[in-house]
Amino acid sequence: VLRHLGVPSTDALPTLGERWAAVVGPALATHSEPVTLRHGRLVVRVSDPVWASQLRWMERQVVAALVETPGFADLRSLEVRVGPAEAR
């Protein structure tokens, strides 16, 4: 059902969380977080427009690295949003 709706498996985002800093670098990882993946688009929240610009500039590189991560083979693009991190 999830695959039909364009949603990755339930373990895909936690796996990405573990790999995020290695893909985008520690500075950008501190100011960004993957939020959701749907229909080949990964939504990433960043803390500031400067980090949004950096992530958009790196989009091809990030997507190329992430398609190797289990659950992200269909990833095609990033959607970058500026906003505060969610409370955990």
All heavy atoms as an XYZ file, in Angstrom:
676
protein
N       0.829     -1.186      0.000
C       0.000      0.000      0.000
C       0.878      1.257      0.000
O       0.641      2.186     -0.751
C      -0.957      0.005      1.206
C      -1.673      1.342      1.332
C      -1.944     -1.117      1.099
N       1.901      1.285      0.886
C       2.766      2.459      0.953
C       3.471      2.718     -0.370
O       3.550      3.847     -0.830
C       3.795      2.308      2.069
C       3.258      2.348      3.490
C       4.379      2.078      4.489
C       2.590      3.672      3.796
N       3.972      1.662     -0.993
C       4.675      1.835     -2.273
C       3.731      2.405     -3.324
O       4.098      3.270     -4.103
C       5.248      0.499     -2.735
C       5.874      0.615     -4.124
C       6.514     -0.652     -4.549
N       7.890     -0.573     -4.074
C       8.703     -1.585     -4.009
N       8.302     -2.771     -4.352
N       9.926     -1.433     -3.592
N       2.483      1.928     -3.359
C       1.492      2.414     -4.314
C       1.216      3.911     -4.109
O       0.978      4.641     -5.074
C       0.196      1.618     -4.189
C      -0.880      2.095     -5.112
N      -0.825      1.933     -6.471
C      -2.028      2.762     -4.859
C      -1.889      2.470     -7.014
N      -2.634      2.982     -6.057
N       1.268      4.379     -2.869
C       1.032      5.782     -2.559
C       2.270      6.646     -2.766
O       2.233      7.855     -2.580
C       0.557      5.927     -1.106
C      -0.798      5.322     -0.790
C      -1.073      5.377      0.701
C      -1.892      6.036     -1.563
N       3.387      6.027     -3.129
C       4.612      6.784     -3.364
C       5.403      7.051     -2.105
O       6.274      7.914     -2.068
N       5.112      6.314     -1.045
C       5.776      6.492      0.244
C       6.793      5.368      0.412
O       6.492      4.214      0.129
C       4.737      6.450      1.388
C       5.405      6.595      2.738
C       3.691      7.534      1.175
N       8.004      5.685      0.896
C       8.999      4.631      1.083
C       8.637      3.739      2.257
O       7.729      4.044      3.028
C      10.279      5.408      1.377
C       9.800      6.655      2.028
C       8.491      6.976      1.336
N       9.381      2.671      2.444
C       9.157      1.787      3.572
C       9.360      2.552      4.873
O      10.033      3.579      4.910
C      10.110      0.592      3.507
O      11.438      1.032      3.677
N       8.790      2.039      5.949
C       8.826      2.743      7.226
C      10.228      2.881      7.797
O      10.475      3.759      8.615
C       7.926      2.038      8.253
O       8.344      0.672      8.365
C       6.483      2.112      7.841
N      11.163      2.069      7.370
C      12.521      2.169      7.896
C      13.426      3.047      7.033
O      14.582      3.270      7.371
C      13.136      0.794      8.073
C      13.258      0.034      6.766
O      12.552      0.376      5.805
O      14.066     -0.902      6.718
N      12.934      3.603      5.954
C      13.777      4.391      5.043
C      14.244      5.701      5.669
O      15.424      6.035      5.597
C      13.040      4.664      3.738
N      13.349      6.487      6.281
C      13.763      7.768      6.851
C      14.715      7.612      8.035
O      15.695      8.356      8.120
C      12.564      8.635      7.214
C      11.913      9.334      6.018
C      10.665     10.092      6.446
C      12.866     10.257      5.302
N      14.498      6.673      8.951
C      15.508      6.488     10.000
C      16.873      6.106      9.431
O      17.900      6.578      9.919
C      14.939      5.366     10.864
C      13.472      5.456     10.665
C      13.306      5.875      9.225
N      16.905      5.292      8.394
C      18.163      4.948      7.744
C      18.807      6.194      7.168
O      20.012      6.404      7.293
C      17.928      3.912      6.620
O      17.357      2.741      7.190
C      19.210      3.574      5.900
N      18.013      7.058      6.570
C      18.524      8.305      6.012
C      19.068      9.204      7.114
O      20.107      9.829      6.952
C      17.440      9.035      5.227
C      17.837     10.393      4.666
C      19.055     10.264      3.752
C      16.684     11.012      3.942
N      18.377      9.266      8.238
C      18.843     10.079      9.353
C      20.242      9.688      9.796
O      21.062     10.547     10.131
N      20.530      8.412      9.751
C      21.848      7.920     10.130
C      22.904      8.315      9.099
O      24.067      8.471      9.431
C      21.817      6.400     10.265
C      20.913      5.908     11.369
C      20.653      4.416     11.291
O      21.264      3.728     10.438
O      19.834      3.942     12.093
N      22.517      8.493      7.870
C      23.456      8.750      6.772
C      23.520     10.214      6.350
O      24.407     10.617      5.606
C      23.019      7.887      5.585
C      23.985      7.900      4.474
C      23.894      6.687      3.608
N      24.962      6.822      2.644
C      24.799      6.883      1.346
N      23.613      6.746      0.829
N      25.822      7.051      0.549
N      22.586     11.032      6.827
C      22.425     12.401      6.369
C      23.714     13.223      6.473
O      24.112     13.893      5.521
C      21.287     13.069      7.137
C      20.907     14.419      6.629
C      21.000     15.601      7.304
C      20.369     14.754      5.346
N      20.547     16.636      6.523
C      20.153     16.139      5.314
C      20.042     14.003      4.214
C      19.630     16.790      4.201
C      19.523     14.662      3.105
C      19.321     16.033      3.110
N      24.394     13.197      7.611
C      25.616     13.996      7.794
C      26.716     13.567      6.833
O      27.469     14.408      6.342
C      26.106     13.901      9.237
N      26.799     12.298      6.536
C      27.815     11.831      5.595
C      27.521     12.319      4.181
O      28.438     12.551      3.402
C      27.888     10.303      5.621
N      26.261     12.493      3.858
C      25.871     12.919      2.509
C      26.007     14.434      2.334
O      26.562     14.891      1.341
C      24.421     12.467      2.193
C      23.933     13.064      0.890
C      24.353     10.946      2.140
N      25.509     15.213      3.295
C      25.495     16.676      3.122
C      26.617     17.384      3.871
O      26.810     18.582      3.687
C      24.135     17.281      3.535
C      23.015     16.715      2.690
C      23.861     17.112      5.016
N      27.328     16.678      4.713
C      28.385     17.289      5.513
C      27.864     17.680      6.881
O      26.666     17.942      7.047
N      28.746     17.715      7.879
C      28.304     17.963      9.253
C      27.692     19.340      9.488
O      26.734     19.467     10.249
C      29.566     17.767     10.087
C      30.703     17.802      9.134
C      30.160     17.438      7.785
N      28.197     20.379      8.836
C      27.645     21.727      9.056
C      26.212     21.818      8.547
O      25.312     22.276      9.266
C      28.521     22.772      8.374
N      25.977     21.379      7.318
C      24.622     21.420      6.758
C      23.696     20.465      7.493
O      22.524     20.781      7.724
C      24.653     21.110      5.260
C      23.334     21.196      4.504
C      22.627     22.526      4.744
C      23.555     20.983      3.029
N      24.194     19.321      7.916
C      23.369     18.355      8.654
C      22.869     18.934      9.969
O      21.755     18.639     10.406
C      24.152     17.076      8.904
N      23.672     19.785     10.590
C      23.271     20.422     11.845
C      22.098     21.372     11.642
O      21.296     21.573     12.543
C      24.469     21.191     12.443
O      25.532     20.274     12.663
C      24.115     21.867     13.748
N      21.971     21.920     10.456
C      20.940     22.923     10.175
C      19.839     22.419      9.251
O      19.061     23.218      8.726
C      21.596     24.158      9.553
C      22.542     24.824     10.481
N      22.128     25.692     11.464
C      23.895     24.716     10.607
C      23.175     26.111     12.147
N      24.263     25.532     11.651
N      19.771     21.113      9.039
C      18.757     20.562      8.140
C      18.304     19.194      8.634
O      19.009     18.534      9.389
C      19.321     20.432      6.725
O      20.391     19.506      6.704
N      17.117     18.812      8.182
C      16.633     17.476      8.507
C      15.670     16.993      7.423
O      14.804     17.742      6.976
C      15.953     17.427      9.871
C      14.665     18.206      9.964
C      13.997     18.079     11.317
O      14.033     17.000     11.923
O      13.424     19.088     11.752
N      15.840     15.740      6.996
C      14.881     15.157      6.058
C      13.547     14.972      6.778
O      13.523     14.521      7.917
C      15.496     13.806      5.695
C      16.859     13.793      6.290
C      16.921     14.848      7.318
N      12.465     15.338      6.120
C      11.156     15.296      6.757
C      10.311     14.150      6.211
O       9.763     13.355      6.969
C      10.417     16.635      6.586
C       9.023     16.573      7.179
C      11.224     17.763      7.203
N      10.198     14.073      4.900
C       9.368     13.039      4.295
C       9.816     12.784      2.860
O      10.462     13.632      2.250
C       7.873     13.424      4.333
O       7.086     12.311      3.927
C       7.572     14.601      3.442
N       9.457     11.634      2.370
C       9.728     11.277      0.984
C       8.432     10.785      0.373
O       7.782      9.897      0.921
C      10.788     10.178      0.907
C      11.081      9.609     -0.480
C      11.725     10.670     -1.362
C      11.989      8.402     -0.368
N       8.054     11.402     -0.747
C       6.818     11.004     -1.410
C       6.968     11.220     -2.907
O       7.383     12.293     -3.336
C       5.657     11.823     -0.874
C       4.311     11.295     -1.332
C       3.218     11.947     -0.579
N       3.167     11.318      0.734
C       2.071     11.148      1.432
N       0.935     11.610      0.969
N       2.092     10.565      2.589
N       6.639     10.209     -3.675
C       6.668     10.274     -5.136
C       8.011     10.766     -5.677
O       8.057     11.596     -6.586
C       5.534     11.145     -5.668
C       4.179     10.650     -5.276
N       3.653      9.472     -5.747
C       3.255     11.153     -4.423
C       2.463      9.285     -5.226
N       2.197     10.291     -4.411
N       9.094     10.284     -5.083
C      10.420     10.604     -5.586
C      10.971     11.959     -5.178
O      12.027     12.363     -5.628
N      10.280     12.659     -4.303
C      10.733     13.978     -3.842
C      10.962     13.918     -2.323
O      10.058     13.606     -1.565
C       9.707     15.038     -4.161
C      10.108     16.409     -3.606
C       9.173     17.482     -4.013
N       9.493     17.757     -5.420
C       8.746     18.469     -6.208
N       7.623     18.982     -5.776
N       9.096     18.689     -7.451
N      12.184     14.240     -1.914
C      12.533     14.293     -0.502
C      12.360     15.723     -0.009
O      12.959     16.653     -0.545
C      13.986     13.854     -0.287
C      14.502     13.925      1.145
C      13.743     12.947      2.050
C      15.994     13.636      1.185
N      11.513     15.902      0.995
C      11.311     17.211      1.605
C      12.309     17.339      2.749
O      12.398     16.466      3.610
C       9.869     17.378      2.135
C       9.701     18.716      2.858
C       8.869     17.250      0.994
N      13.070     18.443      2.723
C      14.084     18.704      3.734
C      13.814     20.069      4.346
O      13.612     21.048      3.634
C      15.507     18.690      3.126
C      16.549     18.953      4.193
C      15.769     17.376      2.414
N      13.808     20.118      5.668
C      13.614     21.386      6.369
C      14.987     21.912      6.773
O      15.821     21.163      7.273
C      12.743     21.201      7.608
C      12.447     22.487      8.322
C      11.530     22.372      9.545
N      11.291     21.044     10.037
C      10.153     20.342      9.837
N       9.178     20.839      9.122
N      10.006     19.149     10.344
N      15.216     23.204      6.534
C      16.463     23.857      6.927
C      16.131     25.037      7.842
O      15.022     25.564      7.811
C      17.282     24.337      5.705
C      17.736     23.167      4.863
C      16.499     25.319      4.870
N      17.107     25.438      8.640
C      16.865     26.466      9.650
C      16.973     27.894      9.134
O      16.532     28.822      9.806
C      17.854     26.278     10.808
O      19.188     26.413     10.337
N      17.537     28.087      7.943
C      17.815     29.435      7.470
C      17.885     29.436      5.943
O      18.309     28.444      5.349
C      19.167     29.876      8.063
C      19.499     31.311      7.787
O      19.137     32.168      8.599
O      20.150     31.565      6.748
N      17.517     30.541      5.294
C      17.591     30.593      3.834
C      18.994     30.352      3.270
O      19.135     29.847      2.156
C      17.113     32.015      3.502
C      16.238     32.402      4.640
C      16.854     31.747      5.850
N      20.023     30.691      4.016
C      21.387     30.444      3.548
C      21.628     28.948      3.379
O      22.194     28.500      2.371
C      22.423     31.053      4.527
C      23.828     30.635      4.158
C      22.286     32.564      4.546
N      21.165     28.165      4.345
C      21.323     26.706      4.257
C      20.439     26.139      3.149
O      20.808     25.160      2.501
C      21.030     26.047      5.599
C      22.009     26.440      6.641
C      21.782     27.236      7.736
C      23.401     26.098      6.676
N      22.939     27.398      8.440
C      23.955     26.712      7.815
C      24.234     25.337      5.862
C      25.298     26.579      8.163
C      25.567     25.204      6.209
C      26.093     25.819      7.347
N      19.286     26.755      2.923
C      18.414     26.318      1.824
C      19.127     26.489      0.490
O      19.100     25.595     -0.357
C      17.107     27.106      1.839
N      19.789     27.628      0.311
C      20.534     27.865     -0.930
C      21.652     26.847     -1.101
O      21.866     26.324     -2.200
C      21.127     29.275     -0.927
O      20.101     30.225     -0.966
N      22.364     26.557     -0.030
C      23.457     25.584     -0.086
C      22.921     24.208     -0.490
O      23.497     23.539     -1.350
C      24.157     25.504      1.276
C      25.253     24.474      1.351
C      26.476     24.835      0.521
O      26.697     25.989      0.207
N      27.245     23.840      0.165
N      21.823     23.791      0.118
C      21.271     22.473     -0.187
C      20.738     22.417     -1.612
O      20.937     21.423     -2.315
C      20.180     22.117      0.817
C      19.646     20.698      0.763
C      20.762     19.660      0.896
C      18.607     20.483      1.850
N      20.105     23.465     -2.077
C      19.620     23.489     -3.461
C      20.785     23.412     -4.446
O      20.699     22.761     -5.474
C      18.786     24.740     -3.709
C      17.437     24.686     -3.042
C      16.602     25.927     -3.318
N      15.371     25.899     -2.554
C      15.050     26.778     -1.610
N      15.864     27.789     -1.331
N      13.913     26.671     -0.953
N      21.871     24.090     -4.122
C      23.059     24.055     -4.968
C      23.643     22.643     -5.035
O      24.160     22.224     -6.062
C      24.090     25.047     -4.417
C      25.331     25.132     -5.230
C      25.500     25.777     -6.419
C      26.598     24.542     -4.920
N      26.796     25.624     -6.869
C      27.482     24.869     -5.949
C      27.055     23.771     -3.843
C      28.809     24.449     -5.953
C      28.377     23.363     -3.853
C      29.230     23.702     -4.907
N      23.517     21.883     -3.957
C      24.067     20.524     -3.867
C      23.070     19.445     -4.301
O      23.368     18.258     -4.194
C      24.470     20.224     -2.415
C      25.559     21.080     -1.867
S      25.817     20.746     -0.088
C      26.153     18.984     -0.104
N      21.904     19.815     -4.776
C      20.819     18.851     -5.006
C      21.250     17.640     -5.831
O      20.993     16.505     -5.433
C      19.618     19.520     -5.673
C      18.477     18.547     -5.907
C      17.224     19.207     -6.450
O      17.230     20.420     -6.735
O      16.223     18.492     -6.582
N      21.887     17.841     -6.956
C      22.278     16.696     -7.799
C      23.194     15.732     -7.052
O      23.050     14.529     -7.133
C      22.964     17.163     -9.070
C      22.027     17.641    -10.107
C      22.770     17.895    -11.387
N      21.839     18.251    -12.425
C      22.193     18.541    -13.641
N      23.458     18.509    -13.985
N      21.288     18.852    -14.532
N      24.152     16.298     -6.345
C      25.103     15.492     -5.583
C      24.389     14.708     -4.475
O      24.655     13.524     -4.277
C      26.161     16.409     -4.979
C      27.143     15.746     -4.070
C      28.061     16.773     -3.406
O      28.096     17.939     -3.774
N      28.789     16.322     -2.416
N      23.482     15.365     -3.769
C      22.751     14.723     -2.675
C      21.868     13.603     -3.211
O      21.861     12.488     -2.678
C      21.925     15.760     -1.882
C      21.008     15.082     -0.884
C      22.857     16.751     -1.186
N      21.121     13.878     -4.263
C      20.242     12.855     -4.851
C      21.072     11.665     -5.331
O      20.718     10.512     -5.072
C      19.387     13.445     -5.995
C      18.675     12.346     -6.769
C      18.378     14.441     -5.430
N      22.180     11.928     -5.998
C      23.039     10.836     -6.487
C      23.537      9.969     -5.342
O      23.596      8.741     -5.463
C      24.212     11.401     -7.277
N      23.890     10.574     -4.225
C      24.367      9.804     -3.076
C      23.232      9.034     -2.405
O      23.415      7.891     -1.976
C      25.037     10.733     -2.065
N      22.054      9.638     -2.341
C      20.946      9.008     -1.616
C      20.288      7.867     -2.369
O      19.710      6.985     -1.737
C      19.906     10.055     -1.227
C      20.355     11.047     -0.167
C      19.241     12.044      0.112
C      20.773     10.335      1.111
N      20.344      7.851     -3.678
C      19.714      6.746     -4.398
C      20.392      5.417     -4.070
O      19.810      4.361     -4.307
C      19.650      6.965     -5.927
C      18.779      8.145     -6.264
C      21.018      7.086     -6.537
N      21.569      5.472     -3.487
C      22.266      4.262     -3.054
C      21.790      3.789     -1.681
O      22.145      2.700     -1.251
C      23.779      4.517     -3.010
C      24.361      4.982     -4.328
C      24.155      3.972     -5.448
O      24.231      2.761     -5.173
O      23.920      4.397     -6.582
N      20.994      4.603     -0.982
C      20.481      4.266      0.341
C      19.232      3.411      0.191
O      18.347      3.747     -0.599
C      20.136      5.561      1.117
O      21.315      6.368      1.195
C      19.627      5.258      2.509
N      19.134      2.293      0.933
C      17.940      1.450      0.829
C      16.656      2.252      1.057
O      16.559      3.043      1.988
C      18.139      0.419      1.953
C      19.625      0.357      2.127
C      20.112      1.767      1.872
N      15.692      2.075      0.150
C      14.416      2.768      0.236
C      14.357      4.055     -0.561
O      13.314      4.679     -0.646
N      15.487      4.476     -1.160
C      15.531      5.749     -1.868
C      15.895      5.606     -3.339
O      16.274      6.583     -3.983
C      16.516      6.709     -1.178
C      15.995      7.186      0.148
C      16.200      6.442      1.295
C      15.258      8.347      0.236
C      15.704      6.856      2.512
C      14.755      8.772      1.451
C      14.976      8.021      2.595
N      15.764      4.430     -3.884
C      16.125      4.194     -5.284
C      15.313      5.055     -6.247
O      15.796      5.397     -7.318
C      15.960      2.719     -5.629
N      14.102      5.439     -5.873
C      13.239      6.233     -6.749
C      13.382      7.737     -6.537
O      12.647      8.514     -7.155
C      11.773      5.837     -6.536
C      11.505      4.405     -6.971
O      12.224      3.913     -7.861
O      10.587      3.781     -6.411
N      14.305      8.158     -5.685
C      14.484      9.581     -5.405
C      14.911     10.323     -6.670
O      15.816      9.909     -7.376
C      15.542      9.769     -4.306
C      15.835     11.210     -3.915
C      14.606     11.873     -3.301
C      16.999     11.256     -2.939
N      14.218     11.446     -6.961
C      14.529     12.243     -8.137
C      14.869     13.691     -7.818
O      15.569     14.347     -8.575
C      13.351     12.209     -9.108
C      13.105     10.852     -9.730
C      11.977     10.884    -10.739
N      10.722     11.388    -10.210
C       9.827     10.676     -9.522
N      10.065      9.421     -9.258
N       8.713     11.211     -9.100
N      14.345     14.226     -6.694
C      14.571     15.637     -6.405
C      14.410     15.934     -4.917
O      13.908     15.118     -4.155
C      13.599     16.506     -7.205
O      12.274     16.263     -6.793
N      14.842     17.137     -4.548
C      14.678     17.641     -3.188
C      13.715     18.808     -3.204
O      13.684     19.585     -4.166
C      16.009     18.143     -2.621
C      17.166     17.179     -2.539
C      18.386     17.890     -1.968
C      16.817     15.967     -1.708
N      12.944     18.941     -2.166
C      12.128     20.129     -1.929
C      12.622     20.709     -0.613
O      12.523     20.051      0.427
C      10.652     19.775     -1.829
C       9.761     20.965     -1.572
C       8.289     20.587     -1.504
O       7.872     19.650     -2.209
O       7.579     21.243     -0.725
N      13.177     21.890     -0.659
C      13.793     22.493      0.518
C      12.851     23.533      1.087
O      12.376     24.416      0.364
C      15.156     23.133      0.156
C      15.802     23.701      1.405
C      16.061     22.109     -0.510
N      12.574     23.405      2.385
C      11.698     24.354      3.071
C      12.440     24.964      4.253
O      13.142     24.268      4.976
C      10.454     23.634      3.600
C       9.603     23.026      2.505
C       8.407     22.345      3.091
N       7.632     21.713      2.042
C       6.606     20.931      2.274
N       6.218     20.679      3.503
N       5.935     20.395      1.260
N      12.258     26.253      4.461
C      12.862     26.938      5.588
C      11.862     26.969      6.726
O      10.702     27.354      6.535
C      13.291     28.369      5.202
C      13.877     29.096      6.410
C      14.273     28.346      4.044
N      12.286     26.556      7.896
C      11.405     26.561      9.066
C      12.103     25.976     10.263
O      13.157     25.351     10.129
N      11.521     26.157     11.440
C      12.133     25.624     12.648
C      12.042     24.098     12.686
O      11.137     23.509     12.103
C      11.302     26.240     13.765
C       9.971     26.527     13.138
C      10.259     26.848     11.702
N      12.992     23.494     13.373
C      12.978     22.045     13.558
C      11.790     21.654     14.412
O      11.355     22.421     15.280
C      14.274     21.577     14.195
N      11.256     20.466     14.168
C      10.151     19.969     14.976
C      10.674     19.551     16.343
O      11.784     19.045     16.466
C       9.490     18.774     14.301
C       8.731     19.146     13.063
C       7.991     17.973     12.470
O       8.126     16.848     12.989
O       7.276     18.173     11.501
N       9.863     19.766     17.366
C      10.229     19.320     18.711
C      10.259     17.798     18.747
O       9.427     17.146     18.127
C       9.222     19.851     19.728
N      11.215     17.276     19.426
C      11.326     15.798     19.513
C      11.029     15.324     20.896
O      11.181     15.903     21.840
C      12.716     15.371     19.098
C      12.953     15.688     17.666
C      14.355     15.286     17.276
N      14.679     15.914     16.028
C      14.978     15.263     14.940
N      15.019     13.977     14.931
N      15.271     15.881     13.836
